[in-house]
Amino acid sequence: MTERSATTVERVISHRKVELLMLGVLGVAAVSFATTGDRVNWILEEVVVLVAVPVVWWFSARHEITGVLAVAAVLQMLVITHGAHTTYEHAQLGEWLGSTLGISRNPWDRVGHLFQGIVPALAAREVLRRHAGLQAGPLVAFLSISVAMCIAALYEIIEMILGLIGSEATRDFVDTNGDLLDPQWDMTMALIGSLVAVVVLARWQERQLAKPAL
């Protein structure tokens, strides 16, 4: 990698580029909605993305965000959109991943919960470092993981409530693919994702926080 390219990848991403990324996500979502066979399930799954897109756009318009956070957020949105299109149980990429890893159960929802740990932890870490003025270290790592796990737990509670009082469509939405330990696995994957964020990706994020917008 040349010195110029190394400098480029270490910069925060401009609002204009975030706008283009969000428009790309919305374009994929529109195609997914138009071609899905279950629009009720699609809406239930995709509502996270439809809320996240304007939030990311709004935050980026007021504060620079790092490239690693922007890319991780886009990947999470695309993972959710693919799961919403065919349901996570039948996601084609999940079937390929399961076949590759020798897993009988479609693991695409596990991928989604992995990102459910990565993205909130990176976002919390960025806010703590840039806006709360905390120094990188164990406290920032602990708080970032805590935020990610709180969000993951809230998601599981919402799923439980929908499963108890919701319609048949909402009960299908919280389907565990026959796995009685599905909520525990979801939380475990979110924890792993948050650890990846604060141990592995944090180093990249720190370099980007020190650079001007690209």
Legacy VTK file of the C-alpha trace (Angstrom):
# vtk DataFile Version 3.0
C-alpha trace
ASCII
DATASET POLYDATA
POINTS 214 float
0.000 0.000 0.000
1.367 3.421 -0.961
1.708 6.296 1.508
-1.117 8.157 -0.249
-3.569 5.220 -0.112
-2.675 4.504 3.507
-3.518 8.096 4.404
-6.799 7.890 2.512
-8.129 4.827 4.311
-7.274 6.338 7.693
-9.480 9.418 7.236
-13.010 9.942 8.420
-15.640 9.782 5.702
-17.361 12.921 4.413
-21.089 13.541 4.732
-21.425 13.424 0.938
-20.048 9.898 0.826
-22.329 8.872 3.699
-25.283 10.261 1.708
-24.303 8.128 -1.286
-23.954 5.036 0.896
-27.394 5.615 2.446
-28.956 6.146 -0.986
-27.374 2.884 -2.095
-28.864 1.068 0.900
-32.307 2.542 0.159
-31.983 1.462 -3.478
-31.217 -2.121 -2.441
-34.089 -2.009 0.052
-36.515 -0.789 -2.636
-35.577 -3.641 -4.967
-35.812 -6.100 -2.086
-39.298 -4.893 -1.138
-40.509 -5.030 -4.730
-39.361 -8.625 -5.186
-39.982 -10.190 -1.767
-42.663 -12.814 -1.332
-43.641 -11.739 2.194
-43.973 -7.988 2.556
-45.333 -8.106 6.105
-42.245 -9.950 7.340
-40.059 -7.649 5.213
-41.460 -4.571 6.944
-41.010 -6.095 10.403
-37.396 -6.978 9.653
-36.476 -3.923 7.597
-37.880 -1.306 9.974
-34.476 -1.260 11.703
-32.825 -0.214 8.444
-35.532 2.304 7.573
-34.987 3.980 10.940
-31.185 3.701 10.871
-30.709 5.324 7.441
-32.072 8.783 8.410
-30.352 8.566 11.801
-26.963 7.912 10.193
-27.598 10.643 7.618
-28.606 13.157 10.319
-25.644 12.345 12.560
-23.193 12.498 9.656
-24.527 15.925 8.646
-23.587 17.278 12.078
-20.580 15.211 13.069
-17.878 13.461 11.069
-17.979 9.684 11.369
-15.186 7.253 10.707
-15.056 5.116 7.612
-14.939 1.913 9.645
-18.216 2.810 11.381
-19.892 3.840 8.118
-18.863 0.645 6.317
-19.867 -1.561 9.258
-23.274 0.146 9.410
-23.860 -0.350 5.680
-22.877 -4.017 5.898
-25.290 -4.519 8.793
-28.094 -2.878 6.805
-27.397 -5.123 3.823
-27.338 -8.221 6.041
-30.733 -7.241 7.464
-32.154 -6.492 4.025
-31.067 -9.879 2.675
-32.645 -11.601 5.669
-35.832 -9.582 5.276
-36.132 -10.469 1.601
-36.452 -14.226 2.023
-36.665 -14.502 5.854
-33.481 -15.366 7.727
-34.387 -19.064 7.736
-34.200 -19.176 3.929
-31.548 -16.528 3.212
-29.486 -17.779 0.261
-26.193 -16.411 1.574
-26.948 -18.078 4.897
-27.522 -21.408 3.161
-24.194 -21.025 1.375
-22.459 -20.085 4.631
-24.041 -22.975 6.484
-23.008 -25.409 3.752
-19.467 -24.030 3.767
-19.154 -24.303 7.551
-21.009 -27.615 7.786
-23.919 -26.117 9.765
-27.376 -27.607 9.239
-29.241 -24.537 10.560
-29.235 -21.405 8.405
-26.849 -19.101 10.319
-27.760 -15.796 8.611
-29.514 -14.444 11.709
-26.302 -15.155 13.637
-24.456 -12.927 11.166
-27.049 -10.231 11.774
-26.596 -10.416 15.534
-22.828 -10.331 15.124
-23.209 -6.942 13.437
-25.719 -5.998 16.136
-22.732 -6.092 18.459
-20.160 -4.534 16.127
-22.022 -1.420 14.973
-23.456 -0.146 18.288
-20.105 -0.752 20.007
-18.236 1.217 17.323
-20.836 3.991 17.436
-20.725 4.208 21.232
-16.954 4.169 21.196
-16.850 6.989 18.659
-19.209 9.147 20.725
-17.269 8.466 23.914
-13.926 9.245 22.311
-14.867 12.254 20.206
-17.753 13.904 22.065
-17.404 12.779 25.684
-13.656 13.327 25.664
-12.774 9.969 27.209
-9.365 8.505 26.507
-9.045 5.143 24.781
-8.735 2.375 27.325
-10.611 -0.208 29.403
-13.382 2.201 30.475
-14.282 3.136 26.895
-14.162 -0.540 25.885
-16.417 -1.557 28.787
-18.956 1.202 28.125
-19.014 0.435 24.393
-19.659 -3.249 25.022
-22.332 -2.347 27.584
-24.196 -0.160 25.073
-24.105 -2.907 22.448
-25.370 -5.523 24.900
-28.158 -3.244 26.154
-29.371 -2.788 22.578
-29.148 -6.541 21.926
-31.100 -7.277 25.117
-33.771 -4.706 24.228
-34.171 -6.334 20.816
-34.698 -9.740 22.448
-37.277 -8.275 24.853
-39.186 -6.733 21.938
-39.129 -10.095 20.138
-40.461 -11.798 23.276
-43.335 -9.312 23.576
-44.225 -9.687 19.899
-44.170 -13.463 20.270
-46.517 -13.317 23.267
-49.094 -10.787 22.121
-48.545 -10.419 18.379
-50.340 -11.833 15.371
-49.315 -14.912 13.423
-47.140 -12.681 11.213
-45.241 -11.277 14.179
-44.810 -14.748 15.651
-43.283 -15.836 12.350
-41.000 -12.800 12.636
-39.571 -14.088 15.936
-39.258 -17.678 14.691
-36.236 -19.382 16.282
-35.654 -21.834 13.405
-36.348 -24.625 15.892
-33.521 -23.527 18.192
-34.636 -23.303 21.835
-31.433 -21.458 22.710
-31.893 -18.875 19.947
-32.106 -15.821 22.292
-28.957 -16.936 24.127
-27.117 -17.432 20.854
-28.276 -14.018 19.657
-26.845 -12.363 22.768
-23.643 -14.373 22.472
-23.121 -13.289 18.865
-23.746 -9.661 19.836
-21.152 -9.996 22.596
-18.627 -11.465 20.162
-19.350 -8.629 17.738
-18.827 -5.981 20.408
-15.520 -7.588 21.391
-14.416 -7.556 17.745
-15.278 -3.846 17.660
-13.327 -2.811 20.760
-10.372 -5.182 20.338
-9.810 -5.409 16.575
-11.611 -2.558 14.825
-10.869 0.006 17.547
-7.273 0.308 16.344
-8.432 1.267 12.859
-11.060 3.586 14.309
-8.455 5.367 16.445
-6.345 6.133 13.380
-9.381 7.464 11.536
-10.473 9.670 14.442
-7.199 11.567 14.160
-7.611 12.398 10.459
-9.534 15.150 8.618
-12.605 14.320 6.537
-12.115 12.725 3.143
LINES 1 215
214 0 1 2 3 4 5 6 7 8 9 10 11 12 13 14 15 16 17 18 19 20 21 22 23 24 25 26 27 28 29 30 31 32 33 34 35 36 37 38 39 40 41 42 43 44 45 46 47 48 49 50 51 52 53 54 55 56 57 58 59 60 61 62 63 64 65 66 67 68 69 70 71 72 73 74 75 76 77 78 79 80 81 82 83 84 85 86 87 88 89 90 91 92 93 94 95 96 97 98 99 100 101 102 103 104 105 106 107 108 109 110 111 112 113 114 115 116 117 118 119 120 121 122 123 124 125 126 127 128 129 130 131 132 133 134 135 136 137 138 139 140 141 142 143 144 145 146 147 148 149 150 151 152 153 154 155 156 157 158 159 160 161 162 163 164 165 166 167 168 169 170 171 172 173 174 175 176 177 178 179 180 181 182 183 184 185 186 187 188 189 190 191 192 193 194 195 196 197 198 199 200 201 202 203 204 205 206 207 208 209 210 211 212 213
